[in-house]
């Protein structure tokens, strides 16, 4: 066993994390850090009342807001 | 639809709107960390017609910046979207998780809960400003050595809180280190290693 450990380059050894530097310097890129040209932003709007019945969805006001490209729900998705 | 009055009737939106309104709100949200000193009171310089943006001069990692911000914008948003300093993370965006922690005038604070317009003349230190060139801050080295980051999303905040603690108290006890990091949640549950990293720096301090 001890002999086998000597032959391994990683197993049984203390290896610093491969991306440790990026993570402690803030350079690691997460999905939310990526900006692409023409990116749109989405927001999920949930019911404000628990266990409610949806009797109607009126998105006309939301669609008129400047910059809004689409309001997506079960009837138009 | 009887949904107008629910809970305490205070949505986050109306809460933020009220805060933006005046200095009284300022004192409430910052839990006293931002002093509303009248001598320091900042007269906003509205730039651009009708754009409702305010110019703010702030110092980030030793560099002076002049940014034009909407009054609703948080410091976290300005750091990430305008200055490109995405090392500061937005986790919950509501002052619970600590991923957005930066050091403002020597104190660790949630940058998601500080409006950018309040930052006039403030000195801000973010994760990007800790290393001196290629030379990492001892706390950053300790975080690598002790495997502080797992997924790493909370790491920037953990390090900034740890750094703020070490700036005030170079040799914290374990209890003090835990308390110093207590405002920073780690979903990987790597608390013991993060505390170990802070204590390792403390142990080297003379």
Interface residues (C-beta under 8 A of the other chain):
Chain A: X16 X17 X19 X20 X21 X22 X23 X24 X25 X26 X27 X28 X29 X30 X32 X33 X48 X49 X52
Chain B: X3 X6 X80 X85 X86 X87 X88 X89 X90 X126 X127 X128 X130 X131 X136 X140 X141 X143 X144 X145 X147 X148 X149 X152 X153 X155 X156 X159
